[in-house]
Amino acid sequence: MTEGHRVTEDWMGTPVETLEDLLRPGLRAVCIGINPAPDSVAAEHYFVDILLGWIYALVAFWTVKRLAELLAERRLRQARSGRAFT
């Protein structure tokens, strides 16, 4: 059975409704869980867990913060070399 990303898999002889794997070549990281929680299946969404949501938010924050730092460093180097844009 497939409906959206829902699939039914056999797990230890019992059919279990879960969400299909969404993997593609070139991924740099993969978060792995045993089976999506029933809440995830009902919501048809992979990350319903509040703690996991916070982890993703922190990763996004630090990624954006680091990008801003890199851009600021680049602008400072350009300003010091006389090539800065205003």
N, C-alpha and C positions, 0 to 999 in steps of 0.2 A: 504494500500500500504506500503510495506517495501522495501527499497533499501539502503543497507549499514545500517546506523543508522537513515536514514530518515523514518519518519512515517507521515501519515496524520491523524490528530485528529479532532474531531468535537469540535469547540469552539464557544459557543453561536449561534449554528445553522449554522455555516459556517465551511467548511473543511479548515484546516490550516496545511500547511506542517511545521513540526518541527523535532527535533531530539529526539529519544527515551531516556528514563531514563536509566542510567547505574548504578544501585545500587546493592550492594551485602551485605550479612551479615558481621558484624564486622567493618564497616566503622567508623572511629573516627570523621570525619567531612564531611559535605555535603554543597556545595555551591548551592543555589537555585535561579533560575531566573524565571520570568513569562513565557516567551517563548524565545527560542534562536532567536537572530536577524536574519533577512534574509541573512546577510553576513555569519553567522555561518552555516546556512542550506546549502547555496551554496558551502561553503568550506568543508562541512561535518566534521566540527571541532567545539568543544564545546566552546572554549575560544579564540575567535577572537579579543575581545575587548582589546585595548591597556592598559587601566587602570588595568583591571583584570590581564593581563599578568605581569604588574609591581608588583601587589600585590603577585602573586605566586612567582615571582623572589625574593621578599623581604622575604617571608616566608622560601623559600629554603635557602637563604643566612643565615638567623638567625639560622636555624636548623643546617646547616653545621658549622657555627661559634660556636654554643653551643657544638656540638659534639667535635670539635677541643679543646675547653676549657676543656671539661671533660677528654679527652685523655691526655692533658697536665697535668692536676691535678693528674691523675692516675700515669703517669710517674714520677712526682715529688714525690709522696708518695712512689713509688717503689724505687726510688733512695735514699730517706731518710732512707728507711728500709734496704738498701743493696741488694735489689732484682731486680735492674734495668737491662734491656737488652740493649746492644749497638749494 
